Amino acid sequence: MTTHALGLIGSATDGLENIRTSLIEPAIARGWRVAVTLTPTAGTWLEDTGELARIEDATGLPCRVAPRMPRETSPHPPIDCFLVCPASANTVAKLALGLADNQALTTVCEAIGTQGVPIVVFPRINAAHARQPAWDAHISALERAGVHLLTGDEYWPLHEPRGAPAGKDLPWTRILDTLEEVSG
Ligand SMILES: Cc1cc2nc3c(=O)[nH]c(=O)nc-3n(C[C@H](O)[C@H](O)[C@H](O)COP(=O)(O)O)c2cc1C
């Protein structure tokens, strides 16, 4: 089996705490090599719980949070497919606008302009985020750029803030299946 490299970008939302057990380890079991990059806030959250070190153990690669020094080379391999999951409303908005003010956004913004690398984004948002006046334009811009957006009731029915049923989890298996579909 050929191993493909998955660039996983995580941002600071509920569900981030489960990415190792629910996304990274299952992806590795499906044959992916996983290289993780986190937004600064996501990095502090996972550092705080010790998950960041456990992710590095599981992937065998450093978790990128801060940008590299100009004298350093990238610690991650070339990536075959990117997944932004969980994607906060903030990270989706910045991505749509091309703002690259952290390592996670720098990586995906460049990938959007690179031909032949599929990008999948799972916005882990609530109904209030989706009513923000710029939201629809952000989603349209990303769709026009060819980004695979996992939105709608089949992936993530929207609830009001703090109105989600207890224990509501991300559709991890569907997300993993989508990676295989888009990356051929
Ligand atoms: C406990 C907690 C849970 C959060 N959950 C979400 C969420 O599910 N979705 C979301 O878009 N933002 C959520 N936020 C807000 C984001 O963390 C915040 O907008 C942050 O600036 C996102 O930064 P990032 O996109 O750089 O990771 C949450 C914040 C906290 C403190």
The ligand as an SDF file (V2000), in Angstrom:
LIG
                    3D

 31 33  0  0  0  0  0  0  0  0999 V2000
  -13.8160   26.1830   25.2830 C   0  0  0  0  0  0  0  0  0  0  0  0
  -13.9580   26.8960   23.9580 C   0  0  0  0  0  0  0  0  0  0  0  0
  -14.6180   26.2470   22.9390 C   0  0  0  0  0  0  0  0  0  0  0  0
  -14.7480   26.8690   21.6990 C   0  0  0  0  0  0  0  0  0  0  0  0
  -15.4190   26.2130   20.7080 N   0  0  0  0  0  0  0  0  0  0  0  0
  -15.5150   26.7900   19.4900 C   0  0  0  0  0  0  0  0  0  0  0  0
  -16.1700   26.0830   18.4300 C   0  0  0  0  0  0  0  0  0  0  0  0
  -16.6720   24.9570   18.6020 O   0  0  0  0  0  0  0  0  0  0  0  0
  -16.2090   26.6740   17.2140 N   0  0  0  0  0  0  0  0  0  0  0  0
  -15.6450   27.9090   16.9720 C   0  0  0  0  0  0  0  0  0  0  0  0
  -15.6890   28.3750   15.8190 O   0  0  0  0  0  0  0  0  0  0  0  0
  -15.0380   28.5960   17.9610 N   0  0  0  0  0  0  0  0  0  0  0  0
  -14.9500   28.0740   19.2080 C   0  0  0  0  0  0  0  0  0  0  0  0
  -14.3100   28.7470   20.2160 N   0  0  0  0  0  0  0  0  0  0  0  0
  -13.7520   30.0790   19.9290 C   0  0  0  0  0  0  0  0  0  0  0  0
  -12.3540   29.9900   19.2930 C   0  0  0  0  0  0  0  0  0  0  0  0
  -11.4730   29.2650   20.1430 O   0  0  0  0  0  0  0  0  0  0  0  0
  -11.7970   31.4170   19.0460 C   0  0  0  0  0  0  0  0  0  0  0  0
  -12.5600   32.0760   18.0550 O   0  0  0  0  0  0  0  0  0  0  0  0
  -10.3320   31.4040   18.6690 C   0  0  0  0  0  0  0  0  0  0  0  0
   -9.9070   32.7320   18.4340 O   0  0  0  0  0  0  0  0  0  0  0  0
  -10.0840   30.5600   17.4300 C   0  0  0  0  0  0  0  0  0  0  0  0
   -8.7040   30.6530   17.1100 O   0  0  0  0  0  0  0  0  0  0  0  0
   -8.0560   29.7950   15.9460 P   0  0  0  0  0  0  0  0  0  0  0  0
   -9.0140   29.8270   14.7850 O   0  0  0  0  0  0  0  0  0  0  0  0
   -6.7900   30.5340   15.6270 O   0  0  0  0  0  0  0  0  0  0  0  0
   -7.7980   28.4400   16.4750 O   0  0  0  0  0  0  0  0  0  0  0  0
  -14.1960   28.1520   21.4770 C   0  0  0  0  0  0  0  0  0  0  0  0
  -13.5190   28.7930   22.5260 C   0  0  0  0  0  0  0  0  0  0  0  0
  -13.4130   28.1820   23.7530 C   0  0  0  0  0  0  0  0  0  0  0  0
  -12.6830   28.8740   24.8510 C   0  0  0  0  0  0  0  0  0  0  0  0
  1  2  1  0
  2  3  1  0
  2 30  2  0
  3  4  2  0
  4  5  1  0
  4 28  1  0
  5  6  2  0
  6  7  1  0
  6 13  1  0
  7  8  2  0
  7  9  1  0
  9 10  1  0
 10 11  2  0
 10 12  1  0
 12 13  2  0
 13 14  1  0
 14 15  1  0
 14 28  1  0
 15 16  1  0
 16 17  1  0
 16 18  1  0
 18 19  1  0
 18 20  1  0
 20 21  1  0
 20 22  1  0
 22 23  1  0
 23 24  1  0
 24 25  2  0
 24 26  1  0
 24 27  1  0
 28 29  2  0
 29 30  1  0
 30 31  1  0
M  END
$$$$
